[in-house]
Amino acid sequence: MTPDPPARPSLELDDVLEAMARGDDDAIVEMFRDRKEKERRDVGPELSRLQREYLGYGRRVPHEYGDTACAAVFASCTLTEIKHLNVEHTFGTFCNETTLAVLVDRRPAWVTKWAEWALEREARPSGRADGLWVLVRNLIRAGVCEPLDSDAYILGMIFGIGSPRYHIRSRVHGVHSLGIPRDEEAIEKYRDANRSWSVLGSFLDDPSLLDHEIWRIFEVPGRPSRQLSASSADSRDGWIDAFVTLSAEGRISRQRVLESTLDALARDVTQHQSKWFVALWTALGATRDEGASNQERLLHLLDRSVPAVVQFALRELGQLQKEGRLDAEAFISEIEGPLLTMPVATAKAGLRMLDRVGKAHPELRSDALLATTSALLHDHSKVQDSAIQILAKRRGPIDPDLESAIDANSDALTTQQRSQLIVE
């Protein structure tokens, strides 16, 4: 008869504290492995009470071992206790494989609530937990955390996906005065992760992200320091490279990327944010056929308040106009707003294109000139002068509707400018 295995030693607070003090990750994982919740809670409240000595200022253990202390906290404390510890502000010391191991073993019911709360705090400019999204994603993949779809989760993905910081620990560089040796193996692992890191590689390693999460970046408004325009988008390993490659390989729909890019520009993006989406469209090398199929979306962008978005739309629509594929009537109806509100260069570009459209479509010349009169109300005289030159050059026989529009929009003009509009 096989003898029963020896009884497992009880979980003692002193043993946990000693393991924390010497930074022994393996001991913490093993001490809490398969423990019932009651056993964990026998030490949890005291660990929470002592948290300042292990995680705060004047700590009893070196900062380099704070990550081990964090793992013990996640293995034994309640959600309320963890929230009070503010561990997300300890420079990400809890975002590592040891914390993942104790949470996968414990599988607490509050993990999803904690993840949502921590990601929301990390989305603030003061966020410091660089590897948080990687930790949460690993918890989701392990079935411990429910799938998330919050804006904070997507913002965390923008900066955290594949973060090499998840693989580094403060202790690896060593502290001679504290007797902490330098860990060359861990340093090399971090270097390898840093060299091989890429957004593209992260998606290839976790392809389920291509079903939903990747498309959410077009919907979530950025926040200061948490937006695509501030990420590594311009590097060869960044987001733009990932979209170009994934669409070229057929892993995601190229047409959906193009449409989503235009839809993102149609939302309330800032001037700074819009540049990333314009750069993505440009990097994809949208063909004229693709531009034509998205013409309605491009025309809609003329009504946006961000100059960079309107400039982009004018550029793409201008190419269609050169090829005779522009919906001239729709363009004329959409361009009046930009002529009145956009900066000088953008408004003048709109006037030049409107003039070309009117010239190419004689049947719409009257409508084009009526739209041109809206530029007479622009705040800058250079835009007003451009509109006056077009009206003086293109006006034909007396058109009551056009003359009425000119009269109505001439209040802001100088006497000299008005004189240029008099029909003799």
Backbone hydrogen bonds, N-H to C=O, Kabsch-Sander energy under -0.5 kcal/mol:
donor,donor_aa,acceptor,acceptor_aa,energy
12,E,10,S,-0.7
16,V,12,E,-1.8
17,L,13,L,-2.8
18,E,14,D,-2.2
19,A,15,D,-2.1
20,M,16,V,-2.3
21,A,17,L,-2.4
22,R,18,E,-1.5
23,G,20,M,-1.1
24,D,19,A,-2.7
25,D,23,G,-1.3
28,I,24,D,-1.7
29,V,25,D,-2.5
30,E,26,D,-2.4
31,M,27,A,-2.8
32,F,28,I,-1.8
33,R,29,V,-0.9
35,R,32,F,-2.0
40,R,36,K,-1.9
41,R,37,E,-2.4
42,D,38,K,-0.9
42,D,39,E,-0.6
43,V,39,E,-0.6
43,V,40,R,-1.2
44,G,40,R,-1.9
47,L,43,V,-2.2
48,S,44,G,-2.5
49,R,45,P,-2.1
50,L,46,E,-2.0
51,Q,48,S,-1.1
53,E,50,L,-1.4
54,Y,50,L,-0.9
54,Y,51,Q,-0.8
55,L,51,Q,-3.4
56,G,51,Q,-0.8
56,G,52,R,-0.7
59,R,56,G,-0.9
60,R,53,E,-6.0
61,V,53,E,-0.8
65,Y,62,P,-1.9
66,G,63,H,-2.0
68,T,65,Y,-0.5
69,A,65,Y,-1.6
70,C,66,G,-2.3
71,A,67,D,-1.9
72,A,68,T,-1.8
73,V,69,A,-1.9
74,F,70,C,-2.4
75,A,71,A,-1.3
76,S,72,A,-0.6
76,S,73,V,-1.1
77,C,73,V,-3.0
82,I,78,T,-2.4
83,K,79,L,-2.5
84,H,80,T,-1.7
85,L,81,E,-0.8
85,L,82,I,-0.8
86,N,82,I,-0.7
86,N,83,K,-0.8
87,V,82,I,-0.6
89,H,86,N,-1.9
90,T,87,V,-1.8
93,T,90,T,-1.2
95,C,92,G,-1.7
96,N,94,F,-1.4
100,L,96,N,-1.9
101,A,97,E,-2.4
102,V,98,T,-2.1
103,L,99,T,-2.0
104,V,100,L,-2.6
105,D,101,A,-1.9
106,R,102,V,-2.3
107,R,103,L,-3.3
111,V,108,P,-1.4
114,W,110,W,-2.6
115,A,111,V,-2.8
116,E,112,T,-2.3
117,W,113,K,-2.2
118,A,114,W,-3.2
119,L,115,A,-2.5
120,E,116,E,-1.8
121,R,117,W,-1.9
122,E,118,A,-2.3
123,A,119,L,-1.5
124,R,121,R,-1.3
127,G,124,R,-2.2
128,R,88,E,-0.6
130,D,128,R,-1.9
132,L,129,A,-1.8
135,L,131,G,-2.1
136,V,132,L,-2.7
137,R,133,W,-3.0
138,N,134,V,-2.3
139,L,135,L,-1.9
140,I,136,V,-2.2
141,R,137,R,-2.5
142,A,138,N,-1.6
143,G,140,I,-1.4
144,V,139,L,-2.2
145,C,139,L,-1.5
154,I,150,S,-1.7
155,L,151,D,-2.8
156,G,152,A,-2.3
157,M,153,Y,-1.7
158,I,154,I,-1.9
159,F,155,L,-1.2
160,G,156,G,-2.6
161,I,157,M,-2.1
163,S,160,G,-2.7
166,Y,163,S,-1.4
167,H,164,P,-1.7
168,I,165,R,-1.3
171,R,64,E,-0.6
172,V,169,R,-1.3
173,H,170,S,-0.8
174,G,171,R,-2.2
175,V,180,I,-1.8
178,L,175,V,-1.1
179,G,175,V,-0.5
179,G,176,H,-1.2
180,I,175,V,-2.4
183,D,172,V,-3.0
184,E,182,R,-1.0
187,I,183,D,-2.1
188,E,184,E,-2.4
189,K,185,E,-1.9
190,Y,186,A,-2.2
191,R,187,I,-2.4
192,D,188,E,-2.7
193,A,189,K,-2.3
194,N,190,Y,-2.8
195,R,191,R,-2.4
196,S,192,D,-2.3
197,W,193,A,-1.0
199,V,237,D,-2.3
202,S,198,S,-1.8
203,F,199,V,-1.9
204,L,200,L,-2.2
205,D,201,G,-1.9
206,D,202,S,-1.2
209,L,206,D,-2.1
210,L,207,P,-1.9
211,D,208,S,-1.3
212,H,208,S,-0.6
214,I,209,L,-2.3
215,W,212,H,-1.1
216,R,212,H,-1.0
216,R,213,E,-0.9
217,I,213,E,-0.6
217,I,214,I,-0.6
218,F,215,W,-1.3
219,E,216,R,-1.6
220,V,216,R,-1.8
223,R,226,R,-2.1
226,R,223,R,-3.1
230,A,227,Q,-1.8
231,S,228,L,-1.6
233,A,231,S,-0.7
235,S,232,S,-1.3
238,G,235,S,-1.5
242,A,238,G,-1.7
243,F,239,W,-2.5
244,V,240,I,-2.5
245,T,241,D,-2.4
246,L,242,A,-2.9
247,S,243,F,-2.2
248,A,244,V,-1.9
249,E,245,T,-2.2
250,G,247,S,-0.9
251,R,246,L,-2.2
252,I,246,L,-1.2
257,V,253,S,-1.9
258,L,254,R,-2.4
259,E,255,Q,-2.6
260,S,256,R,-2.9
261,T,257,V,-2.2
262,L,258,L,-1.9
263,D,259,E,-2.4
264,A,260,S,-2.3
265,L,261,T,-1.9
266,A,262,L,-1.4
267,R,263,D,-0.5
267,R,264,A,-1.1
269,V,267,R,-2.3
274,S,270,T,-2.4
275,K,271,Q,-0.9
275,K,272,H,-0.5
276,W,272,H,-0.5
276,W,273,Q,-1.0
277,F,273,Q,-1.0
278,V,274,S,-2.2
279,A,275,K,-2.2
280,L,276,W,-2.1
281,W,277,F,-2.2
282,T,278,V,-2.3
283,A,279,A,-2.6
284,L,280,L,-2.1
285,G,281,W,-0.7
285,G,282,T,-1.0
286,A,281,W,-1.1
291,G,287,T,-2.4
292,A,288,R,-2.7
293,S,289,D,-2.3
294,N,290,E,-0.9
295,Q,292,A,-1.5
298,L,294,N,-2.2
299,L,295,Q,-2.9
300,H,296,E,-1.7
301,L,297,R,-1.2
302,L,298,L,-0.5
302,L,299,L,-1.2
303,D,300,H,-1.4
304,R,301,L,-1.8
309,V,306,V,-0.8
310,V,306,V,-1.9
311,Q,307,P,-2.9
312,F,308,A,-1.9
313,A,309,V,-2.3
314,L,310,V,-2.6
315,R,311,Q,-2.1
316,E,312,F,-2.4
317,L,313,A,-2.8
318,G,314,L,-2.1
319,Q,315,R,-1.3
320,L,316,E,-1.4
321,Q,317,L,-2.3
322,K,318,G,-2.0
323,E,319,Q,-1.1
324,G,321,Q,-1.3
325,R,320,L,-3.0
326,L,320,L,-0.6
328,A,326,L,-1.7
331,F,327,D,-2.4
332,I,328,A,-2.4
333,S,329,E,-1.6
334,E,330,A,-1.3
335,I,331,F,-1.7
336,E,332,I,-0.5
339,L,335,I,-1.7
340,L,336,E,-0.9
340,L,337,G,-1.2
341,T,337,G,-2.0
342,M,338,P,-2.1
347,A,343,P,-2.8
348,K,344,V,-2.8
349,A,345,A,-1.9
350,G,346,T,-2.1
351,L,347,A,-2.0
352,R,348,K,-2.3
353,M,349,A,-2.0
354,L,350,G,-2.4
355,D,351,L,-2.4
356,R,352,R,-2.0
357,V,353,M,-2.5
358,G,354,L,-2.3
359,K,355,D,-2.1
360,A,356,R,-2.2
361,H,357,V,-1.4
364,L,361,H,-2.5
365,R,362,P,-1.4
368,A,364,L,-2.5
369,L,365,R,-2.4
370,L,366,S,-2.1
371,A,367,D,-2.1
372,T,368,A,-1.8
373,T,369,L,-1.3
374,S,371,A,-1.3
375,A,372,T,-1.7
376,L,373,T,-1.4
377,L,374,S,-1.4
378,H,375,A,-1.5
383,V,380,H,-0.5
384,Q,380,H,-1.8
385,D,381,S,-3.2
386,S,382,K,-1.8
387,A,383,V,-2.2
388,I,384,Q,-2.5
389,Q,385,D,-2.4
390,I,386,S,-1.9
391,L,387,A,-2.6
392,A,388,I,-2.8
393,K,389,Q,-1.7
394,R,390,I,-2.5
395,R,391,L,-1.8
403,E,399,D,-2.9
404,S,400,P,-2.3
405,A,401,D,-2.0
406,I,402,L,-2.5
407,D,403,E,-2.4
408,A,404,S,-2.2
409,N,405,A,-1.6
410,S,407,D,-0.9
413,L,410,S,-1.7
418,R,414,T,-2.4
419,S,415,T,-1.9
420,Q,416,Q,-0.9
420,Q,417,Q,-0.6
421,L,418,R,-1.6
422,I,419,S,-0.9
424,E,422,I,-0.6
